[in-house]
């Protein structure tokens, strides 16, 4: 076990057994920068989906504004 490992232990009173969770904070885990780069890389595969969802959202928003204006003018 490395010095920077976090160990969380839980007991359940009189019941035999318990739970131990080891969380390693060593160099094996992915850093924030690498995770961000991978997120952007994978997001490029879904540009069409994001574009369609954006256009749909803008159309729905315009429709809501149009309906609101029609109701206010009555």
PDB file of N, CA, C and O in Angstrom:
ATOM      1  N   UNK A   1       0.854  -1.176   0.000  1.00  0.00           N
ATOM      2  CA  UNK A   1       0.000   0.000   0.000  1.00  0.00           C
ATOM      3  C   UNK A   1       0.898   1.236   0.000  1.00  0.00           C
ATOM      4  O   UNK A   1       1.882   1.300   0.737  1.00  0.00           O
ATOM      5  N   UNK A   2       0.548   2.217  -0.835  1.00  0.00           N
ATOM      6  CA  UNK A   2       1.334   3.431  -0.937  1.00  0.00           C
ATOM      7  C   UNK A   2       0.964   4.394   0.183  1.00  0.00           C
ATOM      8  O   UNK A   2      -0.051   4.219   0.858  1.00  0.00           O
ATOM      9  N   UNK A   3       1.791   5.404   0.368  1.00  0.00           N
ATOM     10  CA  UNK A   3       1.539   6.378   1.423  1.00  0.00           C
ATOM     11  C   UNK A   3       0.311   7.235   1.132  1.00  0.00           C
ATOM     12  O   UNK A   3      -0.367   7.680   2.058  1.00  0.00           O
ATOM     13  N   UNK A   4       0.026   7.466  -0.126  1.00  0.00           N
ATOM     14  CA  UNK A   4      -1.065   8.373  -0.457  1.00  0.00           C
ATOM     15  C   UNK A   4      -2.384   7.652  -0.710  1.00  0.00           C
ATOM     16  O   UNK A   4      -3.292   8.247  -1.290  1.00  0.00           O
ATOM     17  N   UNK A   5      -2.523   6.401  -0.300  1.00  0.00           N
ATOM     18  CA  UNK A   5      -3.788   5.689  -0.425  1.00  0.00           C
ATOM     19  C   UNK A   5      -4.727   6.121   0.688  1.00  0.00           C
ATOM     20  O   UNK A   5      -4.299   6.362   1.817  1.00  0.00           O
ATOM     21  N   UNK A   6      -5.999   6.216   0.367  1.00  0.00           N
ATOM     22  CA  UNK A   6      -7.022   6.562   1.342  1.00  0.00           C
ATOM     23  C   UNK A   6      -7.788   5.290   1.658  1.00  0.00           C
ATOM     24  O   UNK A   6      -8.253   4.599   0.752  1.00  0.00           O
ATOM     25  N   UNK A   7      -7.918   4.982   2.926  1.00  0.00           N
ATOM     26  CA  UNK A   7      -8.625   3.778   3.343  1.00  0.00           C
ATOM     27  C   UNK A   7      -9.834   4.191   4.169  1.00  0.00           C
ATOM     28  O   UNK A   7      -9.700   4.919   5.154  1.00  0.00           O
ATOM     29  N   UNK A   8     -11.005   3.731   3.772  1.00  0.00           N
ATOM     30  CA  UNK A   8     -12.235   4.005   4.499  1.00  0.00           C
ATOM     31  C   UNK A   8     -12.753   2.667   5.011  1.00  0.00           C
ATOM     32  O   UNK A   8     -12.957   1.738   4.230  1.00  0.00           O
ATOM     33  N   UNK A   9     -12.966   2.567   6.314  1.00  0.00           N
ATOM     34  CA  UNK A   9     -13.461   1.328   6.900  1.00  0.00           C
ATOM     35  C   UNK A   9     -14.777   1.599   7.609  1.00  0.00           C
ATOM     36  O   UNK A   9     -14.953   2.639   8.244  1.00  0.00           O
ATOM     37  N   UNK A  10     -15.696   0.652   7.494  1.00  0.00           N
ATOM     38  CA  UNK A  10     -17.007   0.791   8.112  1.00  0.00           C
ATOM     39  C   UNK A  10     -17.356  -0.522   8.782  1.00  0.00           C
ATOM     40  O   UNK A  10     -17.225  -1.589   8.182  1.00  0.00           O
ATOM     41  N   UNK A  11     -17.799  -0.444  10.026  1.00  0.00           N
ATOM     42  CA  UNK A  11     -18.281  -1.638  10.716  1.00  0.00           C
ATOM     43  C   UNK A  11     -19.774  -1.496  10.939  1.00  0.00           C
ATOM     44  O   UNK A  11     -20.318  -0.391  10.922  1.00  0.00           O
ATOM     45  N   UNK A  12     -20.417  -2.606  11.143  1.00  0.00           N
ATOM     46  CA  UNK A  12     -21.870  -2.603  11.276  1.00  0.00           C
ATOM     47  C   UNK A  12     -22.306  -3.033  12.664  1.00  0.00           C
ATOM     48  O   UNK A  12     -23.293  -3.756  12.803  1.00  0.00           O
ATOM     49  N   UNK A  13     -21.603  -2.610  13.675  1.00  0.00           N
ATOM     50  CA  UNK A  13     -21.991  -2.923  15.052  1.00  0.00           C
ATOM     51  C   UNK A  13     -21.717  -4.369  15.402  1.00  0.00           C
ATOM     52  O   UNK A  13     -20.598  -4.854  15.231  1.00  0.00           O
ATOM     53  N   UNK A  14     -22.736  -5.062  15.892  1.00  0.00           N
ATOM     54  CA  UNK A  14     -22.590  -6.443  16.339  1.00  0.00           C
ATOM     55  C   UNK A  14     -22.582  -7.440  15.186  1.00  0.00           C
ATOM     56  O   UNK A  14     -22.225  -8.601  15.379  1.00  0.00           O
ATOM     57  N   UNK A  15     -22.967  -7.009  14.004  1.00  0.00           N
ATOM     58  CA  UNK A  15     -23.020  -7.912  12.863  1.00  0.00           C
ATOM     59  C   UNK A  15     -21.597  -8.183  12.397  1.00  0.00           C
ATOM     60  O   UNK A  15     -20.789  -7.264  12.264  1.00  0.00           O
ATOM     61  N   UNK A  16     -21.300  -9.449  12.152  1.00  0.00           N
ATOM     62  CA  UNK A  16     -19.956  -9.811  11.724  1.00  0.00           C
ATOM     63  C   UNK A  16     -19.710  -9.280  10.317  1.00  0.00           C
ATOM     64  O   UNK A  16     -20.598  -9.320   9.464  1.00  0.00           O
ATOM     65  N   UNK A  17     -18.530  -8.796  10.087  1.00  0.00           N
ATOM     66  CA  UNK A  17     -18.180  -8.287   8.770  1.00  0.00           C
ATOM     67  C   UNK A  17     -18.109  -6.775   8.771  1.00  0.00           C
ATOM     68  O   UNK A  17     -18.331  -6.126   9.793  1.00  0.00           O
ATOM     69  N   UNK A  18     -17.812  -6.254   7.667  1.00  0.00           N
ATOM     70  CA  UNK A  18     -17.696  -4.809   7.515  1.00  0.00           C
ATOM     71  C   UNK A  18     -17.388  -4.493   6.066  1.00  0.00           C
ATOM     72  O   UNK A  18     -17.548  -5.334   5.182  1.00  0.00           O
ATOM     73  N   UNK A  19     -16.954  -3.295   5.843  1.00  0.00           N
ATOM     74  CA  UNK A  19     -16.680  -2.863   4.476  1.00  0.00           C
ATOM     75  C   UNK A  19     -15.416  -2.027   4.477  1.00  0.00           C
ATOM     76  O   UNK A  19     -15.275  -1.111   5.288  1.00  0.00           O
ATOM     77  N   UNK A  20     -14.511  -2.330   3.589  1.00  0.00           N
ATOM     78  CA  UNK A  20     -13.284  -1.566   3.441  1.00  0.00           C
ATOM     79  C   UNK A  20     -13.182  -1.087   2.007  1.00  0.00           C
ATOM     80  O   UNK A  20     -13.304  -1.876   1.070  1.00  0.00           O
ATOM     81  N   UNK A  21     -12.960   0.201   1.839  1.00  0.00           N
ATOM     82  CA  UNK A  21     -12.829   0.793   0.516  1.00  0.00           C
ATOM     83  C   UNK A  21     -11.440   1.405   0.413  1.00  0.00           C
ATOM     84  O   UNK A  21     -11.065   2.245   1.230  1.00  0.00           O
ATOM     85  N   UNK A  22     -10.685   0.988  -0.580  1.00  0.00           N
ATOM     86  CA  UNK A  22      -9.367   1.562  -0.825  1.00  0.00           C
ATOM     87  C   UNK A  22      -9.446   2.466  -2.051  1.00  0.00           C
ATOM     88  O   UNK A  22      -9.826   2.032  -3.139  1.00  0.00           O
ATOM     89  N   UNK A  23      -9.086   3.711  -1.857  1.00  0.00           N
ATOM     90  CA  UNK A  23      -9.087   4.673  -2.947  1.00  0.00           C
ATOM     91  C   UNK A  23      -7.641   5.064  -3.195  1.00  0.00           C
ATOM     92  O   UNK A  23      -7.025   5.735  -2.367  1.00  0.00           O
ATOM     93  N   UNK A  24      -7.104   4.652  -4.319  1.00  0.00           N
ATOM     94  CA  UNK A  24      -5.719   4.985  -4.654  1.00  0.00           C
ATOM     95  C   UNK A  24      -5.639   6.360  -5.304  1.00  0.00           C
ATOM     96  O   UNK A  24      -6.409   6.671  -6.212  1.00  0.00           O
ATOM     97  N   UNK A  25      -4.724   7.164  -4.845  1.00  0.00           N
ATOM     98  CA  UNK A  25      -4.524   8.480  -5.449  1.00  0.00           C
ATOM     99  C   UNK A  25      -3.177   8.540  -6.146  1.00  0.00           C
ATOM    100  O   UNK A  25      -2.617   9.620  -6.339  1.00  0.00           O
ATOM    101  N   UNK A  26      -2.668   7.403  -6.516  1.00  0.00           N
ATOM    102  CA  UNK A  26      -1.362   7.347  -7.167  1.00  0.00           C
ATOM    103  C   UNK A  26      -1.431   7.795  -8.617  1.00  0.00           C
ATOM    104  O   UNK A  26      -2.438   8.350  -9.057  1.00  0.00           O
ATOM    105  N   UNK A  27      -0.354   7.552  -9.356  1.00  0.00           N
ATOM    106  CA  UNK A  27      -0.257   8.012 -10.724  1.00  0.00           C
ATOM    107  C   UNK A  27      -1.025   7.178 -11.730  1.00  0.00           C
ATOM    108  O   UNK A  27      -1.023   7.504 -12.917  1.00  0.00           O
ATOM    109  N   UNK A  28      -1.682   6.113 -11.294  1.00  0.00           N
ATOM    110  CA  UNK A  28      -2.416   5.270 -12.226  1.00  0.00           C
ATOM    111  C   UNK A  28      -3.724   5.895 -12.688  1.00  0.00           C
ATOM    112  O   UNK A  28      -4.258   5.507 -13.726  1.00  0.00           O
ATOM    113  N   UNK A  29      -4.248   6.856 -11.933  1.00  0.00           N
ATOM    114  CA  UNK A  29      -5.541   7.433 -12.283  1.00  0.00           C
ATOM    115  C   UNK A  29      -5.377   8.507 -13.356  1.00  0.00           C
ATOM    116  O   UNK A  29      -4.284   9.031 -13.571  1.00  0.00           O
ATOM    117  N   UNK A  30      -6.479   8.820 -14.019  1.00  0.00           N
ATOM    118  CA  UNK A  30      -6.477   9.797 -15.100  1.00  0.00           C
ATOM    119  C   UNK A  30      -6.544  11.200 -14.496  1.00  0.00           C
ATOM    120  O   UNK A  30      -7.334  11.445 -13.584  1.00  0.00           O
ATOM    121  N   UNK A  31      -5.733  12.106 -14.990  1.00  0.00           N
ATOM    122  CA  UNK A  31      -5.747  13.475 -14.510  1.00  0.00           C
ATOM    123  C   UNK A  31      -6.890  14.267 -15.108  1.00  0.00           C
ATOM    124  O   UNK A  31      -7.519  13.831 -16.073  1.00  0.00           O
ATOM    125  N   UNK A  32      -7.162  15.432 -14.536  1.00  0.00           N
ATOM    126  CA  UNK A  32      -8.249  16.281 -15.004  1.00  0.00           C
ATOM    127  C   UNK A  32      -8.020  16.756 -16.430  1.00  0.00           C
ATOM    128  O   UNK A  32      -8.957  16.797 -17.227  1.00  0.00           O
ATOM    129  N   UNK A  33      -6.796  17.112 -16.757  1.00  0.00           N
ATOM    130  CA  UNK A  33      -6.505  17.604 -18.102  1.00  0.00           C
ATOM    131  C   UNK A  33      -6.727  16.500 -19.126  1.00  0.00           C
ATOM    132  O   UNK A  33      -7.333  16.730 -20.172  1.00  0.00           O
ATOM    133  N   UNK A  34      -6.238  15.309 -18.826  1.00  0.00           N
ATOM    134  CA  UNK A  34      -6.426  14.185 -19.738  1.00  0.00           C
ATOM    135  C   UNK A  34      -7.906  13.845 -19.883  1.00  0.00           C
ATOM    136  O   UNK A  34      -8.361  13.534 -20.984  1.00  0.00           O
ATOM    137  N   UNK A  35      -8.659  13.900 -18.794  1.00  0.00           N
ATOM    138  CA  UNK A  35     -10.098  13.627 -18.864  1.00  0.00           C
ATOM    139  C   UNK A  35     -10.792  14.683 -19.714  1.00  0.00           C
ATOM    140  O   UNK A  35     -11.689  14.351 -20.488  1.00  0.00           O
ATOM    141  N   UNK A  36     -10.399  15.937 -19.588  1.00  0.00           N
ATOM    142  CA  UNK A  36     -10.984  16.997 -20.407  1.00  0.00           C
ATOM    143  C   UNK A  36     -10.685  16.816 -21.880  1.00  0.00           C
ATOM    144  O   UNK A  36     -11.557  17.023 -22.724  1.00  0.00           O
ATOM    145  N   UNK A  37      -9.457  16.431 -22.195  1.00  0.00           N
ATOM    146  CA  UNK A  37      -9.077  16.196 -23.590  1.00  0.00           C
ATOM    147  C   UNK A  37      -9.867  15.030 -24.167  1.00  0.00           C
ATOM    148  O   UNK A  37     -10.345  15.109 -25.299  1.00  0.00           O
ATOM    149  N   UNK A  38     -10.009  13.959 -23.411  1.00  0.00           N
ATOM    150  CA  UNK A  38     -10.777  12.814 -23.890  1.00  0.00           C
ATOM    151  C   UNK A  38     -12.253  13.160 -24.050  1.00  0.00           C
ATOM    152  O   UNK A  38     -12.903  12.675 -24.976  1.00  0.00           O
ATOM    153  N   UNK A  39     -12.794  13.999 -23.153  1.00  0.00           N
ATOM    154  CA  UNK A  39     -14.191  14.433 -23.273  1.00  0.00           C
ATOM    155  C   UNK A  39     -14.400  15.208 -24.563  1.00  0.00           C
ATOM    156  O   UNK A  39     -15.369  14.970 -25.283  1.00  0.00           O
ATOM    157  N   UNK A  40     -13.494  16.137 -24.858  1.00  0.00           N
ATOM    158  CA  UNK A  40     -13.600  16.929 -26.090  1.00  0.00           C
ATOM    159  C   UNK A  40     -13.439  16.028 -27.311  1.00  0.00           C
ATOM    160  O   UNK A  40     -14.153  16.189 -28.300  1.00  0.00           O
ATOM    161  N   UNK A  41     -12.510  15.087 -27.245  1.00  0.00           N
ATOM    162  CA  UNK A  41     -12.299  14.173 -28.363  1.00  0.00           C
ATOM    163  C   UNK A  41     -13.556  13.351 -28.640  1.00  0.00           C
ATOM    164  O   UNK A  41     -13.955  13.195 -29.794  1.00  0.00           O
ATOM    165  N   UNK A  42     -14.179  12.827 -27.589  1.00  0.00           N
ATOM    166  CA  UNK A  42     -15.388  12.023 -27.768  1.00  0.00           C
ATOM    167  C   UNK A  42     -16.575  12.892 -28.167  1.00  0.00           C
ATOM    168  O   UNK A  42     -17.492  12.416 -28.837  1.00  0.00           O
ATOM    169  N   UNK A  43     -16.568  14.162 -27.761  1.00  0.00           N
ATOM    170  CA  UNK A  43     -17.658  15.060 -28.119  1.00  0.00           C
ATOM    171  C   UNK A  43     -17.672  15.323 -29.627  1.00  0.00           C
ATOM    172  O   UNK A  43     -18.734  15.560 -30.203  1.00  0.00           O
ATOM    173  N   UNK A  44     -16.503  15.283 -30.266  1.00  0.00           N
ATOM    174  CA  UNK A  44     -16.436  15.506 -31.712  1.00  0.00           C
ATOM    175  C   UNK A  44     -17.220  14.451 -32.483  1.00  0.00           C
ATOM    176  O   UNK A  44     -17.706  14.719 -33.582  1.00  0.00           O
ATOM    177  N   UNK A  45     -17.345  13.273 -31.925  1.00  0.00           N
ATOM    178  CA  UNK A  45     -18.092  12.213 -32.580  1.00  0.00           C
ATOM    179  C   UNK A  45     -19.588  12.481 -32.570  1.00  0.00           C
ATOM    180  O   UNK A  45     -20.332  11.840 -33.313  1.00  0.00           O
ATOM    181  N   UNK A  46     -20.041  13.412 -31.746  1.00  0.00           N
ATOM    182  CA  UNK A  46     -21.474  13.666 -31.584  1.00  0.00           C
ATOM    183  C   UNK A  46     -21.851  15.080 -32.018  1.00  0.00           C
ATOM    184  O   UNK A  46     -22.846  15.619 -31.533  1.00  0.00           O
ATOM    185  N   UNK A  47     -21.089  15.692 -32.913  1.00  0.00           N
ATOM    186  CA  UNK A  47     -21.380  17.059 -33.336  1.00  0.00           C
ATOM    187  C   UNK A  47     -22.743  17.176 -34.007  1.00  0.00           C
ATOM    188  O   UNK A  47     -23.450  18.162 -33.798  1.00  0.00           O
ATOM    189  N   UNK A  48     -23.120  16.189 -34.807  1.00  0.00           N
ATOM    190  CA  UNK A  48     -24.429  16.232 -35.467  1.00  0.00           C
ATOM    191  C   UNK A  48     -25.539  16.176 -34.419  1.00  0.00           C
ATOM    192  O   UNK A  48     -26.511  16.928 -34.499  1.00  0.00           O
ATOM    193  N   UNK A  49     -25.395  15.289 -33.443  1.00  0.00           N
ATOM    194  CA  UNK A  49     -26.400  15.180 -32.382  1.00  0.00           C
ATOM    195  C   UNK A  49     -26.520  16.490 -31.609  1.00  0.00           C
ATOM    196  O   UNK A  49     -27.626  16.946 -31.318  1.00  0.00           O
ATOM    197  N   UNK A  50     -25.381  17.091 -31.279  1.00  0.00           N
ATOM    198  CA  UNK A  50     -25.377  18.345 -30.526  1.00  0.00           C
ATOM    199  C   UNK A  50     -26.002  19.459 -31.361  1.00  0.00           C
ATOM    200  O   UNK A  50     -26.751  20.283 -30.837  1.00  0.00           O
ATOM    201  N   UNK A  51     -25.698  19.486 -32.663  1.00  0.00           N
ATOM    202  CA  UNK A  51     -26.280  20.498 -33.548  1.00  0.00           C
ATOM    203  C   UNK A  51     -27.788  20.369 -33.650  1.00  0.00           C
ATOM    204  O   UNK A  51     -28.500  21.371 -33.575  1.00  0.00           O
ATOM    205  N   UNK A  52     -28.284  19.158 -33.819  1.00  0.00           N
ATOM    206  CA  UNK A  52     -29.731  18.933 -33.917  1.00  0.00           C
ATOM    207  C   UNK A  52     -30.413  19.314 -32.609  1.00  0.00           C
ATOM    208  O   UNK A  52     -31.469  19.946 -32.623  1.00  0.00           O
ATOM    209  N   UNK A  53     -29.821  18.936 -31.483  1.00  0.00           N
ATOM    210  CA  UNK A  53     -30.413  19.272 -30.183  1.00  0.00           C
ATOM    211  C   UNK A  53     -30.424  20.779 -29.959  1.00  0.00           C
ATOM    212  O   UNK A  53     -31.376  21.312 -29.389  1.00  0.00           O
ATOM    213  N   UNK A  54     -29.377  21.473 -30.400  1.00  0.00           N
ATOM    214  CA  UNK A  54     -29.315  22.927 -30.255  1.00  0.00           C
ATOM    215  C   UNK A  54     -30.392  23.599 -31.101  1.00  0.00           C
ATOM    216  O   UNK A  54     -31.098  24.487 -30.621  1.00  0.00           O
ATOM    217  N   UNK A  55     -30.518  23.182 -32.346  1.00  0.00           N
ATOM    218  CA  UNK A  55     -31.541  23.754 -33.219  1.00  0.00           C
ATOM    219  C   UNK A  55     -32.936  23.472 -32.659  1.00  0.00           C
ATOM    220  O   UNK A  55     -33.793  24.355 -32.663  1.00  0.00           O
ATOM    221  N   UNK A  56     -33.165  22.270 -32.185  1.00  0.00           N
ATOM    222  CA  UNK A  56     -34.460  21.919 -31.587  1.00  0.00           C
ATOM    223  C   UNK A  56     -34.752  22.813 -30.376  1.00  0.00           C
ATOM    224  O   UNK A  56     -35.865  23.315 -30.221  1.00  0.00           O
ATOM    225  N   UNK A  57     -33.750  23.003 -29.529  1.00  0.00           N
ATOM    226  CA  UNK A  57     -33.926  23.859 -28.350  1.00  0.00           C
ATOM    227  C   UNK A  57     -34.253  25.290 -28.729  1.00  0.00           C
ATOM    228  O   UNK A  57     -35.121  25.913 -28.117  1.00  0.00           O
ATOM    229  N   UNK A  58     -33.561  25.820 -29.739  1.00  0.00           N
ATOM    230  CA  UNK A  58     -33.835  27.190 -30.179  1.00  0.00           C
ATOM    231  C   UNK A  58     -35.228  27.314 -30.781  1.00  0.00           C
ATOM    232  O   UNK A  58     -35.901  28.321 -30.560  1.00  0.00           O
ATOM    233  N   UNK A  59     -35.676  26.320 -31.533  1.00  0.00           N
ATOM    234  CA  UNK A  59     -37.021  26.342 -32.111  1.00  0.00           C
ATOM    235  C   UNK A  59     -38.072  26.299 -31.010  1.00  0.00           C
ATOM    236  O   UNK A  59     -39.051  27.044 -31.061  1.00  0.00           O
ATOM    237  N   UNK A  60     -37.882  25.441 -30.022  1.00  0.00           N
ATOM    238  CA  UNK A  60     -38.838  25.360 -28.916  1.00  0.00           C
ATOM    239  C   UNK A  60     -38.867  26.676 -28.141  1.00  0.00           C
ATOM    240  O   UNK A  60     -39.940  27.141 -27.757  1.00  0.00           O
ATOM    241  N   UNK A  61     -37.704  27.281 -27.907  1.00  0.00           N
ATOM    242  CA  UNK A  61     -37.625  28.559 -27.200  1.00  0.00           C
ATOM    243  C   UNK A  61     -38.345  29.651 -27.992  1.00  0.00           C
ATOM    244  O   UNK A  61     -39.079  30.449 -27.409  1.00  0.00           O
ATOM    245  N   UNK A  62     -38.143  29.698 -29.310  1.00  0.00           N
ATOM    246  CA  UNK A  62     -38.825  30.685 -30.150  1.00  0.00           C
ATOM    247  C   UNK A  62     -40.333  30.461 -30.122  1.00  0.00           C
ATOM    248  O   UNK A  62     -41.104  31.421 -30.096  1.00  0.00           O
ATOM    249  N   UNK A  63     -40.755  29.200 -30.127  1.00  0.00           N
ATOM    250  CA  UNK A  63     -42.178  28.887 -30.062  1.00  0.00           C
ATOM    251  C   UNK A  63     -42.782  29.349 -28.733  1.00  0.00           C
ATOM    252  O   UNK A  63     -43.886  29.893 -28.711  1.00  0.00           O
ATOM    253  N   UNK A  64     -42.078  29.140 -27.647  1.00  0.00           N
ATOM    254  CA  UNK A  64     -42.558  29.587 -26.337  1.00  0.00           C
ATOM    255  C   UNK A  64     -42.680  31.107 -26.317  1.00  0.00           C
ATOM    256  O   UNK A  64     -43.678  31.638 -25.828  1.00  0.00           O
ATOM    257  N   UNK A  65     -41.677  31.817 -26.842  1.00  0.00           N
ATOM    258  CA  UNK A  65     -41.757  33.279 -26.890  1.00  0.00           C
ATOM    259  C   UNK A  65     -42.915  33.744 -27.754  1.00  0.00           C
ATOM    260  O   UNK A  65     -43.590  34.712 -27.405  1.00  0.00           O
ATOM    261  N   UNK A  66     -43.164  33.067 -28.885  1.00  0.00           N
ATOM    262  CA  UNK A  66     -44.260  33.436 -29.779  1.00  0.00           C
ATOM    263  C   UNK A  66     -45.613  33.221 -29.099  1.00  0.00           C
ATOM    264  O   UNK A  66     -46.504  34.067 -29.187  1.00  0.00           O
ATOM    265  N   UNK A  67     -45.756  32.078 -28.419  1.00  0.00           N
ATOM    266  CA  UNK A  67     -47.008  31.788 -27.709  1.00  0.00           C
ATOM    267  C   UNK A  67     -47.215  32.798 -26.590  1.00  0.00           C
ATOM    268  O   UNK A  67     -48.332  33.276 -26.388  1.00  0.00           O
ATOM    269  N   UNK A  68     -46.166  33.127 -25.869  1.00  0.00           N
ATOM    270  CA  UNK A  68     -46.265  34.103 -24.781  1.00  0.00           C
ATOM    271  C   UNK A  68     -46.708  35.458 -25.324  1.00  0.00           C
ATOM    272  O   UNK A  68     -47.550  36.124 -24.722  1.00  0.00           O
ATOM    273  N   UNK A  69     -46.150  35.863 -26.451  1.00  0.00           N
ATOM    274  CA  UNK A  69     -46.516  37.158 -27.047  1.00  0.00           C
ATOM    275  C   UNK A  69     -47.973  37.138 -27.486  1.00  0.00           C
ATOM    276  O   UNK A  69     -48.686  38.127 -27.310  1.00  0.00           O
ATOM    277  N   UNK A  70     -48.425  36.016 -28.058  1.00  0.00           N
ATOM    278  CA  UNK A  70     -49.812  35.901 -28.500  1.00  0.00           C
ATOM    279  C   UNK A  70     -50.779  35.972 -27.315  1.00  0.00           C
ATOM    280  O   UNK A  70     -51.848  36.574 -27.415  1.00  0.00           O
ATOM    281  N   UNK A  71     -50.397  35.354 -26.195  1.00  0.00           N
ATOM    282  CA  UNK A  71     -51.252  35.377 -25.002  1.00  0.00           C
ATOM    283  C   UNK A  71     -51.274  36.782 -24.403  1.00  0.00           C
ATOM    284  O   UNK A  71     -52.332  37.247 -23.979  1.00  0.00           O
ATOM    285  N   UNK A  72     -50.139  37.463 -24.358  1.00  0.00           N
ATOM    286  CA  UNK A  72     -50.079  38.813 -23.791  1.00  0.00           C
ATOM    287  C   UNK A  72     -50.854  39.819 -24.624  1.00  0.00           C
ATOM    288  O   UNK A  72     -51.343  40.804 -24.071  1.00  0.00           O
ATOM    289  N   UNK A  73     -50.989  39.617 -25.919  1.00  0.00           N
ATOM    290  CA  UNK A  73     -51.702  40.554 -26.789  1.00  0.00           C
ATOM    291  C   UNK A  73     -53.207  40.363 -26.764  1.00  0.00           C
ATOM    292  O   UNK A  73     -53.932  41.163 -27.353  1.00  0.00           O
ATOM    293  N   UNK A  74     -53.697  39.328 -26.100  1.00  0.00           N
ATOM    294  CA  UNK A  74     -55.149  39.081 -26.056  1.00  0.00           C
ATOM    295  C   UNK A  74     -55.814  39.991 -25.085  1.00  0.00           C
ATOM    296  O   UNK A  74     -57.031  39.929 -24.914  1.00  0.00           O
TER     297      UNK A  74
END
